[in-house]
Amino acid sequence: MRDEELYPQLLELTEGLVRMWKAMLECHHAQYITISLAYHSRNTTGTLPGDARREIMTRLLEEIELFGLSFANWINSHTSYVEALNGWLQHCILLPRERTRSRRPFSPRRALAPPIFVLCRDWCAGIQALPSEELSNAIRNFLSDLHNLMEQQNDELLKKQNSANASTPPESEIKTNEDSGGESANLCCVHASLTKVLDRLTKLSEASLKMYEDIRQKSEVARTAYYNCRTIRAEKC
């Protein structure tokens, strides 16, 4: 079951993940380029009214929060699955009792073990090395900048409402200019943090694609070595 059923299914899964991350890399790289260029070519003549902007910002905030939570859950589930699979395989290892105290840690490559051991060992090590924490930090920073921008916009709205009937137009104009400058600065921060999120997504996709390509390639090498060894042993017998 382990070598004839589970191993081919894991190979098929890794091949599917190679295709998935290749598509994800193309998608996130295109998003990164688009967002990087969008801020420099923005058109300020079509500014949305306050209510519409707040609605869009609230929706964006909710979607990013959901995305961050879903990403964290996916990473945790993926890691738990691979670690459980690798842990289950360790129960298939039988070593001589007289070597249990002084033996080196089990190495599937050195022992020419079935290729499923190599695949799961590399998968477990690879997923722990992915830059997932960097992406999570970028998402948190983006959410923080969004909160700051929304608070700044709410403060600006309150100031406009309070000064609507004021009898000192020059001061109101000065405050409006100051508020506009603050909003522009916050927009720059939001743009920079969103660009960072997409950059981290692109890097995660690159690392994931490379990881699965390496797993597939090294698993094939291990399979060839394992079956060559079995053939030699069978011929000697």
Secondary structure as a PSIPRED ss2 file (coil, helix, strand):
# PSIPRED VFORMAT (PSIPRED V4.0)

   1 M C   1.000  0.000  0.000
   2 R H   0.000  1.000  0.000
   3 D H   0.000  1.000  0.000
   4 E H   0.000  1.000  0.000
   5 E H   0.000  1.000  0.000
   6 L H   0.000  1.000  0.000
   7 Y H   0.000  1.000  0.000
   8 P H   0.000  1.000  0.000
   9 Q H   0.000  1.000  0.000
  10 L H   0.000  1.000  0.000
  11 L H   0.000  1.000  0.000
  12 E H   0.000  1.000  0.000
  13 L H   0.000  1.000  0.000
  14 T H   0.000  1.000  0.000
  15 E H   0.000  1.000  0.000
  16 G H   0.000  1.000  0.000
  17 L H   0.000  1.000  0.000
  18 V H   0.000  1.000  0.000
  19 R H   0.000  1.000  0.000
  20 M H   0.000  1.000  0.000
  21 W H   0.000  1.000  0.000
  22 K H   0.000  1.000  0.000
  23 A H   0.000  1.000  0.000
  24 M H   0.000  1.000  0.000
  25 L H   0.000  1.000  0.000
  26 E H   0.000  1.000  0.000
  27 C H   0.000  1.000  0.000
  28 H H   0.000  1.000  0.000
  29 H H   0.000  1.000  0.000
  30 A H   0.000  1.000  0.000
  31 Q H   0.000  1.000  0.000
  32 Y H   0.000  1.000  0.000
  33 I H   0.000  1.000  0.000
  34 T H   0.000  1.000  0.000
  35 I H   0.000  1.000  0.000
  36 S H   0.000  1.000  0.000
  37 L H   0.000  1.000  0.000
  38 A H   0.000  1.000  0.000
  39 Y H   0.000  1.000  0.000
  40 H H   0.000  1.000  0.000
  41 S H   0.000  1.000  0.000
  42 R C   1.000  0.000  0.000
  43 N C   1.000  0.000  0.000
  44 T H   0.000  1.000  0.000
  45 T H   0.000  1.000  0.000
  46 G H   0.000  1.000  0.000
  47 T C   1.000  0.000  0.000
  48 L C   1.000  0.000  0.000
  49 P C   1.000  0.000  0.000
  50 G H   0.000  1.000  0.000
  51 D H   0.000  1.000  0.000
  52 A H   0.000  1.000  0.000
  53 R H   0.000  1.000  0.000
  54 R H   0.000  1.000  0.000
  55 E H   0.000  1.000  0.000
  56 I H   0.000  1.000  0.000
  57 M H   0.000  1.000  0.000
  58 T H   0.000  1.000  0.000
  59 R H   0.000  1.000  0.000
  60 L H   0.000  1.000  0.000
  61 L H   0.000  1.000  0.000
  62 E H   0.000  1.000  0.000
  63 E H   0.000  1.000  0.000
  64 I H   0.000  1.000  0.000
  65 E H   0.000  1.000  0.000
  66 L H   0.000  1.000  0.000
  67 F H   0.000  1.000  0.000
  68 G H   0.000  1.000  0.000
  69 L H   0.000  1.000  0.000
  70 S H   0.000  1.000  0.000
  71 F H   0.000  1.000  0.000
  72 A H   0.000  1.000  0.000
  73 N H   0.000  1.000  0.000
  74 W H   0.000  1.000  0.000
  75 I H   0.000  1.000  0.000
  76 N H   0.000  1.000  0.000
  77 S H   0.000  1.000  0.000
  78 H H   0.000  1.000  0.000
  79 T H   0.000  1.000  0.000
  80 S H   0.000  1.000  0.000
  81 Y H   0.000  1.000  0.000
  82 V H   0.000  1.000  0.000
  83 E H   0.000  1.000  0.000
  84 A H   0.000  1.000  0.000
  85 L H   0.000  1.000  0.000
  86 N H   0.000  1.000  0.000
  87 G H   0.000  1.000  0.000
  88 W H   0.000  1.000  0.000
  89 L H   0.000  1.000  0.000
  90 Q H   0.000  1.000  0.000
  91 H C   1.000  0.000  0.000
  92 C C   1.000  0.000  0.000
  93 I C   1.000  0.000  0.000
  94 L C   1.000  0.000  0.000
  95 L C   1.000  0.000  0.000
  96 P C   1.000  0.000  0.000
  97 R H   0.000  1.000  0.000
  98 E H   0.000  1.000  0.000
  99 R H   0.000  1.000  0.000
 100 T C   1.000  0.000  0.000
 101 R C   1.000  0.000  0.000
 102 S C   1.000  0.000  0.000
 103 R C   1.000  0.000  0.000
 104 R C   1.000  0.000  0.000
 105 P C   1.000  0.000  0.000
 106 F C   1.000  0.000  0.000
 107 S C   1.000  0.000  0.000
 108 P C   1.000  0.000  0.000
 109 R C   1.000  0.000  0.000
 110 R C   1.000  0.000  0.000
 111 A C   1.000  0.000  0.000
 112 L C   1.000  0.000  0.000
 113 A C   1.000  0.000  0.000
 114 P C   1.000  0.000  0.000
 115 P H   0.000  1.000  0.000
 116 I H   0.000  1.000  0.000
 117 F H   0.000  1.000  0.000
 118 V H   0.000  1.000  0.000
 119 L H   0.000  1.000  0.000
 120 C H   0.000  1.000  0.000
 121 R H   0.000  1.000  0.000
 122 D H   0.000  1.000  0.000
 123 W H   0.000  1.000  0.000
 124 C H   0.000  1.000  0.000
 125 A H   0.000  1.000  0.000
 126 G H   0.000  1.000  0.000
 127 I H   0.000  1.000  0.000
 128 Q H   0.000  1.000  0.000
 129 A C   1.000  0.000  0.000
 130 L C   1.000  0.000  0.000
 131 P C   1.000  0.000  0.000
 132 S H   0.000  1.000  0.000
 133 E H   0.000  1.000  0.000
 134 E H   0.000  1.000  0.000
 135 L H   0.000  1.000  0.000
 136 S H   0.000  1.000  0.000
 137 N H   0.000  1.000  0.000
 138 A H   0.000  1.000  0.000
 139 I H   0.000  1.000  0.000
 140 R H   0.000  1.000  0.000
 141 N H   0.000  1.000  0.000
 142 F H   0.000  1.000  0.000
 143 L H   0.000  1.000  0.000
 144 S H   0.000  1.000  0.000
 145 D H   0.000  1.000  0.000
 146 L H   0.000  1.000  0.000
 147 H H   0.000  1.000  0.000
 148 N H   0.000  1.000  0.000
 149 L H   0.000  1.000  0.000
 150 M H   0.000  1.000  0.000
 151 E H   0.000  1.000  0.000
 152 Q H   0.000  1.000  0.000
 153 Q H   0.000  1.000  0.000
 154 N H   0.000  1.000  0.000
 155 D H   0.000  1.000  0.000
 156 E H   0.000  1.000  0.000
 157 L H   0.000  1.000  0.000
 158 L H   0.000  1.000  0.000
 159 K H   0.000  1.000  0.000
 160 K H   0.000  1.000  0.000
 161 Q H   0.000  1.000  0.000
 162 N H   0.000  1.000  0.000
 163 S C   1.000  0.000  0.000
 164 A C   1.000  0.000  0.000
 165 N C   1.000  0.000  0.000
 166 A C   1.000  0.000  0.000
 167 S C   1.000  0.000  0.000
 168 T C   1.000  0.000  0.000
 169 P H   0.000  1.000  0.000
 170 P H   0.000  1.000  0.000
 171 E H   0.000  1.000  0.000
 172 S H   0.000  1.000  0.000
 173 E H   0.000  1.000  0.000
 174 I H   0.000  1.000  0.000
 175 K H   0.000  1.000  0.000
 176 T H   0.000  1.000  0.000
 177 N H   0.000  1.000  0.000
 178 E H   0.000  1.000  0.000
 179 D H   0.000  1.000  0.000
 180 S H   0.000  1.000  0.000
 181 G H   0.000  1.000  0.000
 182 G H   0.000  1.000  0.000
 183 E H   0.000  1.000  0.000
 184 S H   0.000  1.000  0.000
 185 A H   0.000  1.000  0.000
 186 N H   0.000  1.000  0.000
 187 L H   0.000  1.000  0.000
 188 C H   0.000  1.000  0.000
 189 C H   0.000  1.000  0.000
 190 V H   0.000  1.000  0.000
 191 H H   0.000  1.000  0.000
 192 A H   0.000  1.000  0.000
 193 S H   0.000  1.000  0.000
 194 L H   0.000  1.000  0.000
 195 T H   0.000  1.000  0.000
 196 K H   0.000  1.000  0.000
 197 V H   0.000  1.000  0.000
 198 L H   0.000  1.000  0.000
 199 D H   0.000  1.000  0.000
 200 R H   0.000  1.000  0.000
 201 L H   0.000  1.000  0.000
 202 T H   0.000  1.000  0.000
 203 K H   0.000  1.000  0.000
 204 L H   0.000  1.000  0.000
 205 S H   0.000  1.000  0.000
 206 E H   0.000  1.000  0.000
 207 A H   0.000  1.000  0.000
 208 S H   0.000  1.000  0.000
 209 L H   0.000  1.000  0.000
 210 K H   0.000  1.000  0.000
 211 M H   0.000  1.000  0.000
 212 Y H   0.000  1.000  0.000
 213 E H   0.000  1.000  0.000
 214 D H   0.000  1.000  0.000
 215 I H   0.000  1.000  0.000
 216 R H   0.000  1.000  0.000
 217 Q H   0.000  1.000  0.000
 218 K H   0.000  1.000  0.000
 219 S H   0.000  1.000  0.000
 220 E H   0.000  1.000  0.000
 221 V H   0.000  1.000  0.000
 222 A H   0.000  1.000  0.000
 223 R H   0.000  1.000  0.000
 224 T H   0.000  1.000  0.000
 225 A H   0.000  1.000  0.000
 226 Y H   0.000  1.000  0.000
 227 Y H   0.000  1.000  0.000
 228 N H   0.000  1.000  0.000
 229 C H   0.000  1.000  0.000
 230 R H   0.000  1.000  0.000
 231 T H   0.000  1.000  0.000
 232 I H   0.000  1.000  0.000
 233 R H   0.000  1.000  0.000
 234 A H   0.000  1.000  0.000
 235 E H   0.000  1.000  0.000
 236 K H   0.000  1.000  0.000
 237 C C   1.000  0.000  0.000
